[in-house]
Amino acid sequence: MRHLLAASLIIFSALPLWSDARHTVLMDVLQIRELSSILHKEGLAFGATLNAEWLEDQGGPAWAGQVVRIYDPEKISEGIRAGLEPALQGEVLEDTITFFASDLGTKIITLENSARSAMSDNAVEEEARTRFAELQSGTDPRLAQINRMIDAGDLINRNVTSALNSNYNFLRALVDGDVYMMSDDEILLDVMSERDEIAADTLNWLGAFMILAYSPLTNEELTLYADFSTTEAGKALNSGFFAGFDPLYEDISYALGRAMALNMAAEEL
């Protein structure tokens, strides 16, 4: 009996290790390290914008160093994984790995990362937004598939909610840092006043991104991707991403706000 118990403990203790290994495969096929590097660069650009708009370009190396640490690529990868692991287990995990390990899946992830990087150029982003606006007035079948993906993942509402939560945490950090005197209700009112504007911009940005990213795909390939997005695995993947991104960017926004408060206080000394 003692030997049987030992054997069962070995088997069950190996299960989390197997699960951990499969989630590492998932991270690899989704190219999360590449995505984290892109998000890191986006963060640095946003930090430069905050420096210009809030610190009159006087943040210097201290502000730049804080932004680099806040948008640490390893922490971004860990945050994404923290959302994906509980959301994708068993069959949906394997289905997701199978899809994105395929030639089409690899092509899609590569195109998405390339498009995200390209849209850091304002001219590329504006061109993509213009193209999306032009397609909205017609009946392009590609736009229909993109809309299927947006609807399946509730992408507008989820992205808007994430943006509002991030803005709330940034303002709350400024209040905690004694930059502003606002109650929670006042912060919420200020944040929610921008909801419609954020929703409109989210739709335009997301549509522009997807048009740019998926333009090399054939109609058949895009339809296959839209089909996947409506499956249990596709929806679990989408939920997992938001489960990772939401708390990650709430923490990032709060950290940026506290860093901003410290820099603004230093300027006053």
C-alpha positions in Angstrom: 0.0 0.0 0.0 2.8 2.3 0.8 4.4 1.8 -2.6 1.0 2.4 -4.3 0.6 5.7 -2.4 4.0 6.8 -3.4 3.3 6.0 -7.1 0.1 8.0 -7.0 1.8 11.0 -5.5 4.4 10.9 -8.2 1.7 10.8 -10.9 -0.4 13.6 -9.4 2.6 15.8 -8.6 3.6 15.5 -12.2 0.3 16.9 -13.5 1.0 20.6 -12.7 4.4 20.2 -14.3 2.8 18.9 -17.5 0.3 21.7 -17.4 3.1 24.2 -16.9 5.0 22.7 -19.8 1.9 23.0 -22.1 1.3 26.6 -21.1 5.0 27.3 -21.9 4.2 25.8 -25.4 1.1 28.1 -25.6 3.2 31.1 -24.7 5.7 30.1 -27.5 3.1 29.6 -30.2 1.4 32.8 -29.3 4.8 34.6 -29.5 4.2 36.3 -26.2 7.8 37.3 -25.7 7.7 39.2 -29.0 4.4 40.8 -28.0 5.8 41.8 -24.7 8.7 43.5 -26.4 6.3 45.4 -28.6 4.2 46.5 -25.6 7.4 47.6 -23.8 8.3 49.9 -26.8 4.7 51.2 -26.8 5.1 52.0 -23.1 8.3 53.9 -23.6 6.6 55.9 -26.3 3.7 56.6 -24.0 6.1 57.6 -21.3 7.7 60.1 -23.6 4.2 61.5 -24.3 3.5 61.9 -20.6 6.8 63.6 -20.2 6.0 66.1 -22.8 2.4 66.8 -21.7 2.8 66.6 -17.9 6.4 67.4 -17.2 7.2 69.8 -20.0 9.9 67.4 -21.2 11.8 67.9 -17.9 11.5 64.3 -16.7 15.0 63.5 -17.8 16.8 60.2 -17.1 15.0 59.6 -13.8 11.5 59.6 -15.5 12.8 57.5 -18.4 14.3 54.9 -16.0 11.0 54.7 -14.1 9.1 54.1 -17.3 11.5 51.4 -18.4 11.1 49.6 -15.1 7.3 49.9 -15.2 7.0 48.4 -18.7 9.4 45.6 -17.9 8.9 43.0 -20.7 9.3 40.0 -18.3 6.6 41.4 -16.0 4.4 41.9 -19.0 4.9 38.3 -20.1 4.2 37.1 -16.6 1.0 39.1 -16.4 -0.2 37.7 -19.7 0.6 34.2 -18.6 -1.2 34.7 -15.3 -4.4 35.4 -17.2 -4.0 32.6 -19.8 -3.1 29.7 -17.5 -6.4 29.4 -15.6 -8.5 30.3 -18.7 -7.0 27.6 -20.9 -7.0 24.1 -19.5 -7.5 20.7 -20.9 -9.1 20.4 -24.4 -9.4 24.2 -25.0 -5.7 24.5 -24.2 -4.8 21.8 -26.7 -7.1 23.2 -29.4 -5.5 26.6 -29.0 -2.0 25.2 -29.3 -3.0 23.1 -32.3 -4.4 26.1 -34.1 -1.6 28.6 -33.5 1.1 26.0 -34.0 -0.2 25.4 -37.5 1.1 27.3 -40.5 -2.0 29.5 -40.6 -1.8 30.2 -36.8 1.9 31.1 -37.0 1.2 33.4 -39.9 -1.6 35.1 -38.1 0.4 35.8 -34.9 3.3 37.1 -36.9 1.1 39.4 -38.9 -0.6 40.7 -35.7 2.8 41.5 -34.1 4.0 43.1 -37.3 0.9 45.3 -37.5 1.1 46.3 -33.9 4.7 47.4 -34.4 3.9 49.2 -37.6 1.0 51.2 -36.0 3.5 52.9 -33.7 4.1 55.0 -36.8 1.4 57.7 -36.8 1.3 57.8 -40.6 0.7 54.0 -40.8 -2.0 54.2 -38.1 -3.8 57.0 -39.9 -3.7 55.2 -43.2 -5.1 52.1 -41.6 -7.9 54.1 -39.9 -8.8 55.7 -43.2 -8.9 52.3 -44.9 -11.2 50.9 -42.2 -13.5 53.9 -42.5 -13.8 53.4 -46.2 -14.6 49.7 -45.8 -17.4 50.5 -43.2 -19.5 52.1 -45.9 -19.4 49.0 -48.1 -20.1 45.3 -47.9 -16.6 43.9 -48.1 -16.7 40.2 -47.0 -13.4 40.7 -45.1 -15.0 43.3 -42.9 -17.8 40.9 -42.1 -15.3 38.3 -40.8 -13.5 41.0 -38.7 -16.8 42.0 -37.2 -17.5 38.4 -36.3 -14.3 38.3 -34.4 -15.0 41.6 -32.7 -18.5 40.4 -31.7 -17.3 37.0 -30.6 -14.8 38.5 -28.2 -16.9 41.4 -27.1 -13.7 43.3 -28.0 -15.1 46.9 -28.0 -16.7 46.7 -24.5 -13.8 44.8 -23.0 -11.2 47.2 -24.4 -13.2 50.2 -23.3 -13.6 48.8 -19.8 -9.9 48.2 -19.6 -9.1 51.7 -20.8 -11.5 53.2 -18.2 -10.0 51.1 -15.4 -6.5 52.2 -16.4 -7.4 55.8 -16.5 -9.1 55.5 -13.1 -5.9 53.9 -11.6 -3.7 56.6 -13.1 -5.9 59.4 -11.5 -6.1 57.5 -8.2 -2.4 57.3 -8.1 -2.1 61.1 -8.6 -4.6 61.6 -5.8 -2.6 59.2 -3.6 0.5 61.2 -4.5 -1.2 64.5 -3.4 -1.2 65.9 -7.0 -5.0 66.2 -7.0 -7.7 66.4 -4.3 -10.5 64.2 -5.6 -12.9 61.7 -4.1 -13.4 58.3 -5.6 -16.8 59.4 -7.0 -15.2 62.4 -8.6 -12.5 60.2 -10.2 -15.2 57.9 -11.5 -17.2 60.8 -12.9 -14.2 62.2 -14.6 -13.2 58.9 -16.1 -16.7 58.0 -17.3 -17.1 61.3 -19.0 -14.8 60.0 -21.7 -16.5 56.7 -22.2 -18.2 57.5 -25.5 -15.0 59.1 -26.9 -12.9 56.1 -25.9 -15.5 53.7 -27.4 -15.4 55.4 -30.7 -11.7 55.5 -30.8 -11.4 51.9 -29.7 -13.6 50.8 -32.6 -11.6 52.8 -35.1 -8.2 51.7 -33.8 -9.2 48.0 -33.5 -10.7 47.9 -37.0 -7.7 49.7 -38.4 -5.4 47.2 -36.7 -7.3 44.2 -37.9 -7.5 45.5 -41.5 -3.8 46.1 -41.5 -2.8 42.8 -39.8 -5.0 40.5 -41.9 -4.7 42.1 -45.3 -2.2 39.4 -46.4 -4.6 36.6 -45.5 -6.9 35.2 -48.1 -10.6 35.4 -47.6 -10.6 31.6 -46.8 -7.8 32.1 -44.2 -9.6 35.0 -42.5 -12.8 33.0 -42.4 -11.0 30.1 -40.7 -9.6 32.5 -38.1 -13.0 34.0 -37.5 -14.4 30.5 -37.2 -11.8 29.7 -34.5 -12.6 32.9 -32.6 -16.2 31.7 -32.1 -15.2 28.3 -30.7 -14.9 27.5 -27.0 -11.1 27.6 -27.4 -11.2 30.9 -29.2 -13.4 32.5 -26.6 -11.3 31.1 -23.7 -8.2 32.5 -25.3 -9.8 35.9 -25.6 -11.0 35.8 -22.0 -7.5 34.7 -20.9 -5.9 37.6 -22.6 -8.2 40.1 -20.9 -7.8 38.4 -17.6 -4.0 39.0 -17.9 -4.1 42.4 -19.5 -6.7 44.1 -17.2 -4.8 43.8 -13.9 -1.5 44.2 -15.6 -2.4 47.6 -17.1 -4.2 48.7 -14.0 -1.0 48.1 -12.1 1.1 49.8 -14.8 -1.3 52.8 -14.8 -1.1 53.2 -11.1 2.7 52.9 -11.1 2.9 55.6 -13.8 0.6 57.9 -11.8 2.7 57.5 -8.6 5.9 58.0 -10.7 4.3 61.1 -12.2 3.4 62.4 -8.8 6.9 62.0 -7.5 8.3 63.8 -10.5 5.9 66.7 -10.2 6.7 67.0 -6.5 10.4 67.1 -7.3 9.8 69.9 -9.8 8.2 72.0 -7.1 11.1 71.7 -4.7 
